[in-house]
């Protein structure tokens, strides 16, 4: 990912560490997820909530889950998971999957890709 687009402060303001992560790991996790910040920057801080959890640390069934709630109509609840055994790889996987989901959600709701919204906005102009 292009580091110029990575803004860890966007993630830091919105991220809640849930089960399985230590508070001492927060900065490292925020840096790993920083590329997601470019996708979330278009939403205000009050519109986005992020939560990351880890179950079964260092076990064969380890699972990292990254959840994102975006307050809009309708409210979005996006979830990405990874079962990679290496924690850094798992964080990269959940980040990349959530980026894809946010991009898909934005595409579905933009007027140019939604005939009904496009007609409504043209009627207002």
Secondary structure, 3 states (H helix, E strand, C coil): CCHHHCCHHHHHHHEEECCCCCHHHHHHHHHHHHHHHHHHCCCCHHHEEEEEEEECCCCCCCEEEEEEEECCCCCEEEEEEECCCCHHHHHHHHHHHHHHHHHHHHHHHCHHHCHHHHHHHHHHC
